[in-house]
Amino acid sequence: MAHSQETRDKVRQLYIEGMPLSGAAVSCGVSYDTSREWKAKAEARGDNWDTARAAYRISDQGVDDLNKQLVEDFARQVIVTTRELEGSESIKASEKAQLLAQLADAYAKFSKAFGRINPAYSGLSVALDTLKTIAEYLKKNDPAALRALQPNLDGIGAILGKRYGK
């Protein structure tokens, strides 16, 4: 079935604005395979949708918002991958442990590298890690103090987010 140029342009626009290609295709009544074909043909003509998407993110949101989005995207991927690994019955426990360790290592490296280019993220990361360390210490050494601290953790986290998340 032939689709109009307007439909092709709409798929491209939705993708560039951040919608997954599969979602853009469904929104426009086009099959995923067709949208992939349009994207590949456009790239062959020099219209790289992924480059346009990155440029859109930077220009529309600014670098700070883009950095925040990158961290959120990576964290979301870590969470999804972790859930898939934990729920998999076809992977041996020893392999799961190894894959989870590799994933944790990748996340730590990402956080460290990102903290170098974005000091606010680094500050938030250190502050939250410090708060976690305090909670772990109190859990082990003074459970009553931890119980007293627990109702305040969300508020403290919000203050840290405002202070370092800007």
ChimeraX attribute file (.defattr): number of C-alpha atoms within 10 A of each C-alpha:
attribute: neighborCount
match mode: 1-to-1
recipient: residues
	/A:1	5
	/A:2	4
	/A:3	11
	/A:4	9
	/A:5	9
	/A:6	10
	/A:7	15
	/A:8	17
	/A:9	13
	/A:10	16
	/A:11	27
	/A:12	23
	/A:13	16
	/A:14	18
	/A:15	22
	/A:16	21
	/A:17	17
	/A:18	15
	/A:19	16
	/A:20	12
	/A:21	19
	/A:22	16
	/A:23	17
	/A:24	23
	/A:25	24
	/A:26	13
	/A:27	15
	/A:28	17
	/A:29	12
	/A:30	18
	/A:31	15
	/A:32	15
	/A:33	12
	/A:34	14
	/A:35	21
	/A:36	14
	/A:37	12
	/A:38	16
	/A:39	21
	/A:40	15
	/A:41	13
	/A:42	14
	/A:43	14
	/A:44	10
	/A:45	9
	/A:46	9
	/A:47	13
	/A:48	14
	/A:49	17
	/A:50	15
	/A:51	12
	/A:52	16
	/A:53	19
	/A:54	15
	/A:55	15
	/A:56	16
	/A:57	19
	/A:58	15
	/A:59	11
	/A:60	12
	/A:61	13
	/A:62	12
	/A:63	12
	/A:64	14
	/A:65	14
	/A:66	17
	/A:67	18
	/A:68	14
	/A:69	14
	/A:70	13
	/A:71	16
	/A:72	12
	/A:73	12
	/A:74	14
	/A:75	15
	/A:76	12
	/A:77	12
	/A:78	17
	/A:79	13
	/A:80	12
	/A:81	15
	/A:82	17
	/A:83	11
	/A:84	11
	/A:85	19
	/A:86	14
	/A:87	10
	/A:88	12
	/A:89	10
	/A:90	8
	/A:91	13
	/A:92	11
	/A:93	13
	/A:94	9
	/A:95	11
	/A:96	17
	/A:97	14
	/A:98	12
	/A:99	16
	/A:100	17
	/A:101	12
	/A:102	12
	/A:103	16
	/A:104	14
	/A:105	12
	/A:106	13
	/A:107	15
	/A:108	12
	/A:109	12
	/A:110	14
	/A:111	17
	/A:112	15
	/A:113	12
	/A:114	17
	/A:115	17
	/A:116	11
	/A:117	11
	/A:118	14
	/A:119	13
	/A:120	18
	/A:121	22
	/A:122	19
	/A:123	17
	/A:124	20
	/A:125	19
	/A:126	14
	/A:127	17
	/A:128	16
	/A:129	12
	/A:130	12
	/A:131	16
	/A:132	13
	/A:133	12
	/A:134	13
	/A:135	20
	/A:136	14
	/A:137	13
	/A:138	16
	/A:139	14
	/A:140	9
	/A:141	11
	/A:142	12
	/A:143	14
	/A:144	10
	/A:145	12
	/A:146	18
	/A:147	13
	/A:148	10
	/A:149	15
	/A:150	11
	/A:151	10
	/A:152	10
	/A:153	15
	/A:154	11
	/A:155	11
	/A:156	14
	/A:157	15
	/A:158	12
	/A:159	12
	/A:160	17
	/A:161	18
	/A:162	11
	/A:163	13
	/A:164	17
	/A:165	17
	/A:166	11
